[in-house]
Amino acid sequence: MKWLEKLLNWMLVIGLLLLAGRIITAVCMFFNVSFTSFFKDYSIISIIILLIGLLGTQVMKTNKQ
């Protein structure tokens, strides 16, 4: 179970980084600044990674208590 907890924590961190990239992309698009479309292209995948990481860490916390 220790490896699963580490995996979920990493998924949460990666999801948060991708969320920050999507926010930066949105701000740059708002101001018509050219920026990579990587975060826009993979937004659904990054949301799924973030949700799995978030829900998984919450479940692991409640199982420890």
N, C-alpha and C positions, 0 to 999 in steps of 0.2 A: 504494500500500500504506500510505502514511502516514495517509490518511483512515480506512482500516479499523482501524489500530492505535488511533487516537483514538476511534473509535466503540466498540471493544471496551473500552477503558479507561473510557469514560463508562458503558457498560452495567454494568461491574463496580462503579463507584461508586454508580450508581442501585440496583443489586441489593443492595449493602450497606446503603444507607439504608432500603430496603424491609424488609430483614431486621431492622434495628434497630426499625422500626415494628411488625413482627410480634411481636418480643420484648416491647416495651412494652405492646402490646395484650394479650398473654398474661398478663403480670404484673397488669395492671389487671383482667382478667377473673377472675384467681385471687383477688384481694382484693375482688371485687364492686364495683369502681369503674366508673362509666359512662365509656365511652371510645368513640371512633369505631370502626366495624366495617370501615372501608375496607381496612385491612391484612389483616383476616381474610377479606374477600370476594375479594381478589385475590392470595391467597397462592401459588397455583400459577403465576400469571403472573410474580410476583416471583422465585420459585425458578428459573424458566426463564431469566429475564433474568440472574440471578446466575450460573447455570451457564454460559451462553453467554459472558458477560464473563470469567469465571474461566478457562474452557478456551481461549478465544480469546487471552487475554493470555499464557497459558502456551505456546501454539503459536507466537505471535509471538516470544517470548523464545528458544525453541529454534531458530527459523529464523534469528535474528540471530547466533547463536553458530556 
